[in-house]
Amino acid sequence: MVKRFGEKKRLNIYLPESLYKRISEDADHLGITKSAMAQIAIINYYAPSIRGSNPRCLMSSRKPLEI
């Protein structure tokens, strides 16, 4: 993975078991770590707001996340 944002910081999260299982299966299938999969997903989710175009991140919408 390309290091684009300088120094990396650690983030620990708790996930619903079903989501964790899905991430684990998909990461195994793709041959990458769960951390890499999560990092890619988060970067892609926030990419429009990082670039300054059409932000779709939760912070810009101010709407609660529903799971």
C-alpha positions as CSV (number, residue, x, y, z in Angstrom):
1,M,0.0,0.0,0.0
2,V,1.2,3.5,-0.8
3,K,1.9,5.7,2.1
4,R,0.1,8.9,1.2
5,F,-0.7,10.7,4.4
6,G,2.7,10.7,6.2
7,E,2.9,9.3,9.7
8,K,0.3,6.6,10.5
9,K,-1.6,6.5,13.7
10,R,-3.3,3.5,15.3
11,L,-7.1,3.1,15.5
12,N,-8.9,0.4,17.4
13,I,-12.6,-0.3,16.7
14,Y,-15.2,-2.8,17.8
15,L,-17.4,-4.2,15.0
16,P,-20.6,-6.2,14.9
17,E,-19.6,-9.9,14.6
18,S,-21.2,-10.3,11.2
19,L,-19.2,-7.3,9.8
20,Y,-16.0,-8.6,11.3
21,K,-16.6,-12.0,9.7
22,R,-17.3,-10.5,6.3
23,I,-14.1,-8.4,6.4
24,S,-12.1,-11.4,7.6
25,E,-13.4,-13.6,4.7
26,D,-12.9,-10.9,2.1
27,A,-9.4,-10.1,3.3
28,D,-8.5,-13.8,3.2
29,H,-9.9,-14.1,-0.3
30,L,-7.9,-11.1,-1.5
31,G,-4.7,-12.1,0.3
32,I,-4.5,-8.9,2.4
33,T,-4.8,-8.2,6.1
34,K,-8.0,-7.0,7.7
35,S,-6.2,-3.8,8.7
36,A,-5.3,-3.1,5.1
37,M,-8.8,-3.8,4.0
38,A,-10.2,-1.4,6.7
39,Q,-7.6,1.3,5.8
40,I,-8.5,1.1,2.1
41,A,-12.2,1.3,2.8
42,I,-11.8,4.3,5.1
43,I,-9.5,6.2,2.7
44,N,-11.9,5.5,-0.2
45,Y,-14.8,6.7,2.0
46,Y,-13.2,10.0,2.9
47,A,-11.3,10.5,-0.4
48,P,-13.8,13.0,-1.9
49,S,-13.7,15.2,1.2
50,I,-9.9,15.0,1.3
51,R,-9.7,16.2,-2.3
52,G,-12.3,18.9,-1.6
53,S,-15.0,17.6,-4.0
54,N,-18.5,16.4,-3.1
55,P,-17.9,15.3,0.4
56,R,-19.9,12.3,1.5
57,C,-18.3,11.6,4.9
58,L,-20.3,11.4,8.1
59,M,-18.8,14.6,9.5
60,S,-20.1,16.7,6.6
61,S,-23.6,15.3,6.7
62,R,-24.0,15.6,10.4
63,K,-26.4,12.6,10.3
64,P,-26.1,9.7,12.7
65,L,-24.8,6.4,11.4
66,E,-27.4,3.7,11.3
67,I,-26.3,0.1,11.4
